[in-house]
Amino acid sequence: MSPEQHVARHTLTRLRAGELTASEETTVSTHLGSCPPCAAKLAELEEEAVRFEVRIPFARFEAGVRAKSARRAPGRKLAWLVPTLSLAAAAVLAVVALPRTDAPGNRLKGGADVTLAIASASGTQRTAQAAGPEALARGDRVRIGYTAGSLRFILAVSVDATGEVTPLYPEAGTSIPAASGPGPHYLPDSLEFTGRGAEAVVVVMSERPLPVERAVVAAREAYRQTGGDVTRLPRLAVEGEQFRRILVKP
């Protein structure tokens, strides 16, 4: 890799997330040592992480949780948070790539990317790592962010250790229009995952809107194929780029 080639932003987010192979990490790190523009791009990602902690206090993740959850039926495994910040303000949050569930050989279309931002009950913030399951503490709040690239629609579902599938966003209908531009753009609700054990969050971005129920059915079938091990959830049988993240609830 020569300085003229430069490192893509997506590759830098994968480097920060620990998602590169040892060989890839060595190549990129060597390039960064001799390429000031790429080193500056990496520094910008680090600054975004700092701005995340400074600009988005925990109170904004937490705002509205009681009022919103009170309107939901008892026993729901997700409490939804209504954030007070705008999507424009949310765009300062740090970008961390999530593990892909694309078939081998497929490349992300047009720079699509996804991140999970987490605020803890203690007031600290972090971005979910991609190198393995992300352990949640009681009271952690999660926001889903994305960069759609050339893709136009987005939806998200989760599958817990018992096989229960929950549409996260939207809750019904079809996938929603994705915001254009470099992003990241954040879905307007934050989530608190309740219960215990592992839970897979799957984000699907596509060129055409997908029925939410179709994604739910596909997630149930994917869980069945694992024999009940949600940590091994395969790609869902729907079109589009897919990103999977495993959360472990306390």
Backbone torsions as a table, in degrees:
resi	resn	phi	psi	omega
1	MET	NA	124.9	-179.4
2	SER	-100.1	160.8	178.4
3	PRO	-57.8	-28.3	-179.2
4	GLU	-68.6	-24.9	-177.5
5	GLN	-77.4	-39.8	-178.7
6	HIS	63.9	161.7	-177.7
7	VAL	-103.5	130.3	179.5
8	ALA	-64.2	148.4	178.6
9	ARG	-57.6	-39.0	179.3
10	HIS	-60.3	-39.2	179.4
11	THR	-66.3	-37.4	178.5
12	LEU	-66.3	-38.6	176.8
13	THR	-65.7	-36.2	176.8
14	ARG	-67.1	-35.5	176.7
15	LEU	-62.3	-46.6	179.7
16	ARG	-64.2	-31.1	-177.4
17	ALA	-84.5	-4.1	-177.3
18	GLY	73.0	28.4	-173.2
19	GLU	-96.0	-12.1	-179.3
20	LEU	-79.4	153.6	172.1
21	THR	-71.1	165.6	-179.7
22	ALA	-58.8	-40.7	179.7
23	SER	-66.1	-43.6	178.9
24	GLU	-63.9	-41.1	-179.2
25	GLU	-63.7	-39.8	178.3
26	THR	-63.5	-45.0	-179.5
27	THR	-61.9	-46.4	-178.3
28	VAL	-67.1	-43.0	-179.4
29	SER	-62.4	-40.0	177.4
30	THR	-63.2	-42.4	178.6
31	HIS	-63.1	-42.1	-179.1
32	LEU	-61.3	-32.4	-179.2
33	GLY	-68.3	-18.3	-177.8
34	SER	-121.9	8.8	-176.8
35	CYS	-131.4	94.4	-179.7
36	PRO	-55.8	-40.3	179.5
37	PRO	-60.2	-41.8	179.8
38	CYS	-70.9	-37.9	176.0
39	ALA	-61.8	-35.6	178.6
40	ALA	-68.2	-37.5	177.4
41	LYS	-63.4	-40.7	178.1
42	LEU	-65.0	-40.4	178.0
43	ALA	-62.6	-35.1	178.1
44	GLU	-63.8	-40.4	176.9
45	LEU	-62.2	-40.5	178.7
46	GLU	-65.0	-38.4	178.9
47	GLU	-65.7	-35.9	177.1
48	GLU	-61.4	-38.5	178.4
49	ALA	-63.5	-39.7	178.3
50	VAL	-65.4	-43.5	179.8
51	ARG	-63.3	-32.9	176.1
52	PHE	-56.3	-47.1	-177.6
53	GLU	-71.4	-33.9	-176.4
54	VAL	-79.9	-42.1	-170.1
55	ARG	-89.4	-24.8	-174.0
56	ILE	-115.6	81.1	-179.9
57	PRO	-66.0	158.5	-176.9
58	PHE	-58.2	-33.4	-178.2
59	ALA	-56.3	-31.7	-179.4
60	ARG	-76.1	-29.7	172.3
61	PHE	-68.4	-38.3	-170.9
62	GLU	-81.4	-22.3	-171.1
63	ALA	-55.2	129.2	172.6
64	GLY	85.5	2.8	-174.6
65	VAL	-63.8	-40.8	-177.8
66	ARG	-67.6	-44.5	-178.5
67	ALA	-65.1	-41.0	-177.3
68	LYS	-71.6	-45.4	-177.3
69	SER	-67.6	-27.6	-179.7
70	ALA	-67.0	-22.8	-180.0
71	ARG	-84.9	-4.5	-178.9
72	ARG	-98.7	156.9	-178.9
73	ALA	-64.1	144.5	177.3
74	PRO	-57.8	145.8	175.8
75	GLY	92.3	-3.2	177.1
76	ARG	-64.1	142.2	-176.7
77	LYS	-89.6	0.6	177.9
78	LEU	-126.3	132.2	168.7
79	ALA	-102.3	130.4	-176.7
80	TRP	-98.8	142.9	-179.8
81	LEU	-114.1	135.9	177.3
82	VAL	-99.3	104.1	-176.1
83	PRO	-71.6	151.7	178.0
84	THR	-92.6	-10.6	-179.5
85	LEU	-86.5	153.2	179.3
86	SER	-81.0	164.6	175.9
87	LEU	-61.5	-34.7	179.5
88	ALA	-63.2	-42.3	178.1
89	ALA	-67.9	-35.7	-178.6
90	ALA	-65.5	-20.3	-176.4
91	ALA	-67.3	-8.6	178.0
92	VAL	-83.4	-5.2	-177.6
93	LEU	-65.8	154.3	-175.6
94	ALA	-67.6	150.4	-179.1
95	VAL	-104.8	123.1	174.2
96	VAL	-133.5	125.3	-179.4
97	ALA	-70.8	144.9	177.6
98	LEU	-101.9	159.3	179.3
99	PRO	-60.2	137.1	177.3
100	ARG	-80.9	150.6	171.7
101	THR	-118.7	20.2	177.0
102	ASP	-68.6	154.4	174.3
103	ALA	-64.4	148.9	179.1
104	PRO	-53.5	137.4	178.0
105	GLY	96.8	-22.0	176.2
106	ASN	-77.1	141.8	177.4
107	ARG	-110.8	152.3	178.3
108	LEU	-63.1	135.1	-174.2
109	LYS	-85.6	119.1	172.7
110	GLY	62.2	28.2	175.7
111	GLY	79.1	23.6	178.1
112	ALA	-61.9	144.4	-176.9
113	ASP	-158.4	158.5	-177.8
114	VAL	-140.7	149.5	176.0
115	THR	-141.9	153.3	170.8
116	LEU	-116.4	124.6	176.1
117	ALA	-104.4	135.5	-173.4
118	ILE	-126.8	130.7	172.4
119	ALA	-113.5	131.2	-177.6
120	SER	-93.6	164.0	179.7
121	ALA	-64.1	-22.4	179.8
122	SER	-79.1	-9.7	179.5
123	GLY	101.3	-6.4	177.8
124	THR	-82.4	157.9	178.3
125	GLN	-126.8	154.7	176.6
126	ARG	-155.5	167.8	172.1
127	THR	-110.9	140.9	-175.0
128	ALA	-63.3	133.8	176.6
129	GLN	-78.9	154.0	-176.7
130	ALA	-105.8	-1.8	-174.0
131	ALA	-81.6	1.8	179.6
132	GLY	169.8	-175.1	179.0
133	PRO	-57.7	142.4	179.0
134	GLU	-100.4	117.3	-179.8
135	ALA	-78.3	127.6	175.9
136	LEU	-99.6	146.5	171.8
137	ALA	-98.7	160.3	179.0
138	ARG	-59.7	130.2	179.5
139	GLY	91.4	-4.1	177.2
140	ASP	-61.9	140.6	176.0
141	ARG	-111.1	141.4	-175.2
142	VAL	-124.9	135.3	172.1
143	ARG	-120.6	144.0	179.6
144	ILE	-102.1	123.0	177.5
145	GLY	-119.3	160.3	-176.2
146	TYR	-156.7	158.1	165.3
147	THR	-122.8	119.5	-171.0
148	ALA	-83.9	-19.5	-175.4
149	GLY	60.7	-128.3	179.9
150	SER	-90.4	0.1	178.7
151	LEU	-82.3	155.3	-167.1
152	ARG	-117.2	-15.3	-175.5
153	PHE	-135.7	154.6	-176.7
154	ILE	-144.2	144.2	169.3
155	LEU	-146.6	162.7	178.9
156	ALA	-143.2	138.5	175.2
157	VAL	-133.1	163.7	173.8
158	SER	-130.6	153.3	178.0
159	VAL	-130.1	122.3	-179.2
160	ASP	-94.1	-178.7	-172.9
161	ALA	-66.2	-19.0	178.5
162	THR	-90.5	-5.2	-178.0
163	GLY	93.8	2.7	177.8
164	GLU	-71.7	127.9	-179.4
165	VAL	-105.3	130.4	-179.7
166	THR	-123.0	121.5	171.8
167	PRO	-67.5	123.0	-178.7
168	LEU	-90.0	-47.8	-178.6
169	TYR	-160.0	119.5	-9.1
170	PRO	-75.1	176.1	-178.5
171	GLU	-85.3	-15.8	-179.7
172	ALA	-161.2	172.0	178.1
173	GLY	85.8	-132.9	180.0
174	THR	-124.8	165.9	178.3
175	SER	-56.4	149.4	-173.3
176	ILE	-93.0	157.9	175.9
177	PRO	-61.0	134.3	178.0
178	ALA	-85.9	143.7	176.4
179	ALA	-68.7	141.6	178.5
180	SER	-89.2	172.9	179.3
181	GLY	98.8	172.1	-172.5
182	PRO	-66.2	-27.0	178.1
183	GLY	69.6	-167.6	7.2
184	PRO	-75.4	150.6	173.8
185	HIS	-110.6	141.9	-175.6
186	TYR	-113.3	135.5	174.1
187	LEU	-61.8	144.2	-166.1
188	PRO	-75.7	-1.4	177.7
189	ASP	-116.3	144.9	171.0
190	SER	-101.3	159.1	-173.4
191	LEU	-125.8	144.0	166.4
192	GLU	-116.9	116.9	-179.8
193	PHE	-86.5	118.9	-178.7
194	THR	-106.3	172.7	-175.5
195	GLY	91.0	-162.7	-178.0
196	ARG	-134.0	161.5	175.0
197	GLY	90.8	-174.5	-175.6
198	ALA	-79.4	149.7	175.3
199	GLU	-145.7	130.3	179.8
200	ALA	-96.2	130.4	173.0
201	VAL	-104.1	124.7	-178.9
202	VAL	-119.7	123.6	176.8
203	VAL	-109.3	129.5	-179.6
204	VAL	-118.8	123.8	173.8
205	MET	-114.6	136.6	-171.0
206	SER	-144.1	167.0	178.6
207	GLU	-80.7	-25.6	179.6
208	ARG	-126.0	153.5	179.3
209	PRO	-64.8	140.1	179.5
210	LEU	-113.4	138.7	174.9
211	PRO	-63.8	133.0	179.5
212	VAL	-60.2	-40.6	-178.8
213	GLU	-62.4	-33.0	177.6
214	ARG	-65.1	-40.1	177.3
215	ALA	-66.5	-37.8	178.5
216	VAL	-62.5	-46.8	179.2
217	VAL	-61.8	-43.1	179.7
218	ALA	-63.9	-36.4	178.5
219	ALA	-67.7	-38.5	176.8
220	ARG	-62.9	-41.6	179.5
221	GLU	-67.0	-40.0	178.4
222	ALA	-62.2	-41.2	177.9
223	TYR	-63.2	-42.2	179.1
224	ARG	-59.2	-38.5	-179.3
225	GLN	-65.1	-25.4	-179.0
226	THR	-81.0	-9.4	-175.1
227	GLY	73.0	22.1	177.4
228	GLY	97.7	8.1	179.6
229	ASP	-103.9	96.6	-174.8
230	VAL	-65.4	-21.5	179.6
231	THR	-70.3	-13.8	179.7
232	ARG	-107.3	20.5	-175.6
233	LEU	-56.7	123.6	179.8
234	PRO	-83.2	-179.7	175.5
235	ARG	-59.4	136.9	177.1
236	LEU	-72.6	149.3	-178.1
237	ALA	-83.2	59.4	173.8
238	VAL	-136.9	155.7	-179.7
239	GLU	-76.5	158.5	177.3
240	GLY	117.3	166.2	174.8
241	GLU	-78.1	137.8	-175.5
242	GLN	-125.7	141.0	178.6
243	PHE	-128.5	130.5	-177.6
244	ARG	-121.7	139.1	176.0
245	ARG	-136.6	132.4	-179.8
246	ILE	-99.0	122.2	175.0
247	LEU	-107.4	142.5	178.0
248	VAL	-116.3	113.5	-177.0
249	LYS	-84.1	147.2	-177.7
250	PRO	-71.3	NA	NA
